[in-house]
Amino acid sequence: MKPNEVFYYADEFNISWHPTLRAMWSPKGQQVMIPTPGQPKKHYGIGGVNYHTGQTVVLIR
């Protein structure tokens, strides 16, 4: 690798403020209510880490 070349590890991600649905215990015949926002906002991004320096770069849209 040449001295001026850069190598990044990168991955994409999404951020959502909506709770994840999961199984949970509740008394028989009663449903657990979990408060949620009306319209959850979602944001998408990509991040990378410079292999040599550890510097990180994140772009969110």
Contacts in CASP RR format, 6 or more apart in sequence:
PFRMAT RR
TARGET T0000
AUTHOR 0000-0000-0000
METHOD contacts of the structure
MODEL  1
MKPNEVFYYADEFNISWHPTLRAMWSPKGQQVMIPTPGQPKKHYGIGGVN
YHTGQTVVLIR
1 7 0 8 1.000
6 50 0 8 1.000
6 51 0 8 1.000
6 52 0 8 1.000
7 50 0 8 1.000
7 51 0 8 1.000
7 52 0 8 1.000
8 48 0 8 1.000
8 49 0 8 1.000
8 50 0 8 1.000
8 51 0 8 1.000
8 57 0 8 1.000
9 48 0 8 1.000
9 49 0 8 1.000
9 51 0 8 1.000
10 46 0 8 1.000
10 47 0 8 1.000
10 48 0 8 1.000
10 49 0 8 1.000
11 46 0 8 1.000
11 47 0 8 1.000
11 48 0 8 1.000
12 44 0 8 1.000
12 45 0 8 1.000
12 46 0 8 1.000
12 47 0 8 1.000
13 44 0 8 1.000
13 45 0 8 1.000
13 46 0 8 1.000
13 47 0 8 1.000
14 42 0 8 1.000
14 43 0 8 1.000
14 44 0 8 1.000
14 45 0 8 1.000
15 42 0 8 1.000
15 43 0 8 1.000
15 44 0 8 1.000
15 45 0 8 1.000
15 60 0 8 1.000
16 40 0 8 1.000
16 41 0 8 1.000
16 42 0 8 1.000
16 43 0 8 1.000
17 37 0 8 1.000
17 40 0 8 1.000
17 41 0 8 1.000
18 36 0 8 1.000
18 37 0 8 1.000
18 40 0 8 1.000
19 34 0 8 1.000
19 36 0 8 1.000
24 32 0 8 1.000
26 32 0 8 1.000
43 60 0 8 1.000
43 61 0 8 1.000
44 60 0 8 1.000
44 61 0 8 1.000
45 58 0 8 1.000
45 59 0 8 1.000
45 60 0 8 1.000
45 61 0 8 1.000
46 58 0 8 1.000
46 59 0 8 1.000
47 56 0 8 1.000
47 57 0 8 1.000
47 58 0 8 1.000
47 59 0 8 1.000
48 56 0 8 1.000
48 57 0 8 1.000
48 58 0 8 1.000
49 55 0 8 1.000
49 56 0 8 1.000
49 57 0 8 1.000
50 56 0 8 1.000
50 57 0 8 1.000
END
